[in-house]
Amino acid sequence: MTVPSAEPLQAFVGAWAAFRAIPRLRDVDPTLLTAPERALYEQLGSDRRRTEWWAGRMAARGALRAVGAGAASVLRAPNGAPTVSGPHAHQATVAITHGRRWAGAVATRIDGPTPHIGLDLVDVEDVPRVARVAPRNFRPPERTLMATDPRAGVLAWGSREAAAKATRTGMFAYALSEVAVTAVDAPSGTLTLSEPGLDAAYKPSPDGGWLVFVRASPAAVARAQAVARARSAPKEG
């Protein structure tokens, strides 16, 4: 199915996720994009970027259908974050992730119980890279978890990426330094994060990696954006 069906996230009421395999360029159908989306698609400079971008928009379309905004366009904010435009755009928000083989999206209603959510897809090939960056980016409790749970490192990295999307702040302005995993609960598929107002859940991805979802409360979003603004403000003197 070109536009995939979405499934509800059990951990977060009101959030719907959809996934689409990244195709070969010859299998991409740009006519399935809206006119504003096609304009952005044509600006992309590489075949790989076009295929993953198209797959991400198809996943987003499936997720948005579940919240009543399937006819909207998924465009791009100045910082690169996806934005919803057009029919019913006022009622929905969406986040997108790309892996090596799959793209995923999660959508929610702005007036629903989970208005701020992000996701990240971590491929199995990312495990060595995460292990290399752990000493300088992860906190001691996370490194302890990694010693006993092989998933802990990629879940810690994925939670930062997902938190950056949920709070609309970016990885380096907020999540990389402020967000940390303090516990992994395998039976429930949930993570405990260090920042108040951030809840996380994880599940296997379609190709053996991991998907991490982070829900942010309005207060957590405001706090994260304040941190990001402070870091980007010009330094005096």
C-alpha positions in Angstrom: 0.0 0.0 0.0 1.5 3.3 -1.1 -0.2 5.4 1.6 0.0 3.1 4.7 -2.7 2.6 7.3 -1.9 4.1 10.7 -2.1 2.3 14.0 -2.8 3.8 17.4 0.0 4.0 19.9 -1.1 2.1 23.0 1.2 4.2 25.3 -0.1 7.5 24.2 -3.9 8.0 23.6 -4.7 10.0 20.5 -1.4 9.4 18.7 -1.3 7.4 15.5 1.8 6.1 13.7 2.3 4.9 10.1 5.3 3.5 8.3 6.4 3.2 4.7 9.4 1.3 3.2 11.8 3.6 1.4 11.5 2.6 -2.3 13.8 2.8 -5.3 13.5 6.1 -7.2 11.8 4.4 -10.1 9.0 3.3 -7.7 8.3 6.8 -6.4 5.0 8.3 -7.6 5.3 12.1 -7.1 1.7 12.6 -8.2 0.6 11.3 -4.8 2.1 14.4 -3.2 0.1 17.6 -3.0 1.2 20.5 -5.3 3.1 22.3 -2.4 4.8 19.0 -1.5 5.8 18.3 -5.1 7.4 21.8 -5.2 9.6 20.9 -2.3 10.3 17.4 -3.7 11.6 18.8 -6.9 14.1 21.0 -5.0 15.8 17.9 -3.4 19.2 17.3 -4.8 19.8 13.5 -4.5 17.9 10.4 -5.4 18.3 9.1 -1.8 16.9 12.3 -0.3 13.9 12.2 -2.7 13.0 8.6 -1.9 13.2 9.0 1.9 11.4 12.3 1.7 8.6 10.8 -0.4 8.3 7.8 1.9 8.1 10.1 4.9 5.3 12.1 3.4 3.4 8.9 2.6 3.8 7.8 6.2 2.7 11.2 7.3 -0.4 11.1 5.1 -1.4 7.8 6.6 -1.0 9.1 10.2 -2.8 12.3 9.4 -5.7 10.4 7.9 -6.3 8.8 11.3 -6.7 12.2 12.9 -8.9 13.7 10.2 -6.3 15.7 8.3 -5.3 13.4 5.5 -5.8 16.0 2.8 -3.3 18.4 4.3 0.2 19.1 3.0 3.2 18.3 5.1 5.7 21.1 4.3 8.8 22.3 6.0 9.5 25.0 8.6 12.6 27.2 8.3 14.4 24.8 10.8 13.5 21.8 8.7 10.7 20.5 11.0 7.6 19.2 9.2 4.6 21.5 9.3 0.9 20.8 8.4 -0.7 23.1 5.9 -4.1 23.2 4.1 -7.3 21.4 4.9 -7.7 20.7 8.6 -4.1 21.8 9.3 -5.3 23.7 12.4 -6.3 20.5 14.2 -3.2 18.3 13.6 0.5 18.0 14.2 3.0 15.5 12.7 6.5 14.3 13.2 8.6 12.3 10.7 11.6 10.0 11.0 13.8 8.3 8.4 15.9 5.2 8.8 18.0 3.4 6.2 15.1 1.3 4.9 11.9 2.7 6.5 10.3 6.1 7.1 7.7 6.7 9.9 5.4 9.4 11.0 3.2 10.0 14.1 0.3 12.4 14.1 -2.0 13.8 16.8 -4.8 16.2 17.2 -3.8 19.5 18.7 -6.9 19.6 20.9 -6.4 15.9 22.0 -4.8 14.3 25.0 -1.3 14.1 23.3 -0.8 17.3 21.5 3.1 17.2 21.4 4.8 14.0 20.3 7.9 13.1 18.4 9.5 9.8 17.2 12.8 8.5 16.1 13.8 5.3 14.2 17.1 3.9 15.2 18.6 1.2 12.9 20.5 -1.8 14.1 23.5 -0.4 12.2 23.5 2.6 14.5 24.5 0.6 17.6 28.3 0.9 17.1 28.0 4.7 16.3 25.9 5.2 19.5 28.5 3.3 21.5 31.2 5.7 20.2 29.4 8.8 21.2 28.1 7.5 24.5 31.2 8.6 26.6 30.8 12.2 25.7 27.0 12.5 25.4 25.5 10.0 27.8 25.2 10.4 31.6 26.7 7.8 34.0 23.4 6.0 34.7 22.9 5.6 30.9 26.3 4.1 30.5 25.6 1.7 33.4 22.3 0.6 31.6 24.3 0.0 28.4 26.5 -2.4 30.2 23.6 -4.7 30.9 21.0 -3.9 28.3 22.2 -3.8 24.6 19.2 -1.7 23.6 19.8 1.0 26.2 22.2 3.1 24.1 20.1 3.3 21.0 17.0 4.0 23.2 18.8 6.8 24.9 19.8 8.3 21.6 16.4 7.8 20.1 14.7 9.4 23.1 16.8 12.6 22.6 15.9 12.7 18.9 12.2 12.1 19.7 12.2 14.7 22.5 13.8 17.3 20.1 10.9 16.7 17.7 8.2 16.7 20.4 9.4 20.0 21.8 10.3 21.6 18.4 13.7 22.6 19.7 16.3 20.6 17.8 18.8 18.0 19.0 21.6 20.3 19.9 19.7 23.3 21.3 18.0 21.2 24.0 17.7 17.4 23.9 21.3 16.2 23.6 22.3 17.8 26.9 19.1 18.0 28.8 17.3 14.6 28.2 18.5 11.3 29.6 17.1 7.8 30.1 17.1 6.8 33.8 15.3 3.5 33.5 14.1 1.0 30.8 11.0 -1.0 31.6 11.0 -3.9 29.1 7.6 -5.5 30.0 5.7 -2.2 29.4 8.0 -0.9 26.6 8.5 2.4 28.4 11.4 4.6 29.3 11.8 7.0 32.3 13.4 10.3 31.2 15.2 12.8 33.4 13.1 15.8 32.3 9.7 16.3 34.0 6.8 16.3 31.6 8.5 14.0 29.0 7.2 10.4 28.7 8.7 7.8 26.4 7.8 4.5 24.9 9.6 2.2 22.5 8.9 -0.8 20.2 10.6 -2.8 17.5 10.8 -1.2 14.1 9.7 -3.1 11.0 13.3 -4.1 10.1 14.7 -5.1 13.5 15.7 -1.7 14.8 13.8 0.4 17.4 11.2 3.1 17.4 11.2 5.6 20.2 8.2 7.9 20.9 8.3 10.9 23.3 5.2 12.8 24.5 5.8 16.3 25.9 3.5 18.2 28.2 2.8 21.8 27.3 4.9 22.8 30.3 7.8 20.6 29.1 7.6 22.2 25.6 7.7 25.7 27.1 10.6 24.8 29.3 12.5 23.2 26.4 11.9 26.2 24.1 13.1 28.6 26.8 16.4 26.6 27.1 16.8 26.6 23.3 16.2 30.3 23.1 18.7 31.0 25.8 21.3 29.0 24.1 20.8 30.7 20.8 20.7 34.3 22.2 23.8 36.5 21.4 26.3 36.5 24.2 27.0 39.9 25.7 30.6 41.2 25.6 
